[in-house]
Amino acid sequence: MTKKFDKLFTALKYYLIGKDFNTALKALQFARQYHSGKRKDGVTPEFQHQLEICHYLITLKNLEDEESVVSAALLHDVMEDYDIPVETMNKEFGKKLTNIVLTLSKKYKGKKIPLDQYFDNISKCPIASVVKGGDRTHNLQSMIGVFSKEKQKSYMKDVEDYFLPMIKKASYNFPNQTSAYFNIKHLLKSQLELIGASLK
């Protein structure tokens, strides 16, 4: 574990305790037991990705359901990466949150969803759309010095082709979350400009 990881974990844990977010606290412990490896840099704890996303998402205003956003962010990779059975997820977190995590999973038990359909599904969910935006902001932030230039460019193209259109659709579908979507969109575009300049 790193000092940064420990600080992020502890700060999020006590934030959730203070908000009485018991489901999110359960998701924090549940996801941590699965994400026990290292990230692609071979140094950073794998679960730091989820923690970083949550620390960003809790700064957003006017979320429809903050606890579900945090819970889904913590759990967003567990079904895709570890094939956890739907029955287990339903038992632990209920059908609503399980369905959100499934919506965030590009593949599950060997079945891949076409990207157009995947992002369209996400745009129709107020929780998944916010989480997916936050997920990509951290992926962009953490890929420099780890991914090849070609892979970085591919991630950037995905933002233009899929993420920004999804955010736009979601903002129409859930206007009460407009400020959150605006924040995510602004951050993604700022990251694209910064990374694009560094790749020239």
Secondary structure as UniProt FT lines:
FT   HELIX           3..19
FT   HELIX           22..34
FT   TURN            40..41
FT   TURN            46..47
FT   HELIX           48..57
FT   TURN            58..59
FT   HELIX           66..75
FT   TURN            76..77
FT   HELIX           78..82
FT   HELIX           86..103
FT   STRAND          107..108
FT   TURN            109..110
FT   STRAND          111..112
FT   HELIX           115..123
FT   HELIX           126..143
FT   TURN            144..146
FT   HELIX           149..158
FT   HELIX           159..163
FT   HELIX           164..173
FT   HELIX           175..177
FT   HELIX           178..198
//
